[in-house]
Amino acid sequence: MNNKIFKIALGLTFTLAAFGAKAQKNYTEGVITYSTTTAAGSADSKILFRGDSSAQVIVSGPATIKLITTAKHTYFAVLVDVPVANNLKKAAVLTPDEIDQASEDIPKFTFTPSADTKQIAGYNCKKFTAKDAKSGTDVEVWVTNDISAPTNTISSPFASTGGFPVQITTNQGGQKSDATLKSIVEQKMPVGSFGVPAGYDRITYDELKAMRGR
């Protein structure tokens, strides 16, 4: 290879490397929306994220539930807002022991990669199958490397796949549920998005569970 061809080849290599480095969109702050389908019906689930904090917002009937946590799960709070119930607002911040106990319920999957690929929501995805030995839950998850974002309550159990979960299909006891990425938007989070705002009554986690009939 003469010197001129070598320089062209080297230039192309650096050009492709630079393109590859820019190909993945890295989100550090914003809102993720998943479209979820369960036996109870369909709804959107939103996740607010910034740095190492995230908050999943779930609407269940008249109630809005917000789950706030950190990437390392050193903090966890549950906020419940039910306007039709005399504007009920309750907040429980879990103790370290309660966080440890709750962490035991987080699935610990064994992943098996496949050669299957497809596009979902405009992202190039690859398929993994997963098994949680404790619950017996079977999961099909499609992940992408087109985007990255801090781990959150939905993505955390799938972090070891090396990608961002775009579609998650769970089958437990014959009951199927599905979560598909609808959008991810870069957006500045308002101050207080990951804390307990004024106006919420502080209760214990046990009191919160008792409210849910557990």
Secondary structure by P-SEA (a helix, b strand, c coil): ccaaaaaaaaaaaaaaaaaaaacbbbbcbbbbbbbcccccbbbbbbbbbcccbbbbbbbcccbbbbbbbcccccbbbbbbbbccccbbbbbbbbcaaaaaaaaaaccccccccccbbbbcccccbbbbbbbcccccbbbbbbbbccccccccccccccccccccccbbbbbcccbbbbbbbccccccccccccccccccbbbbcaaaaaaaacc
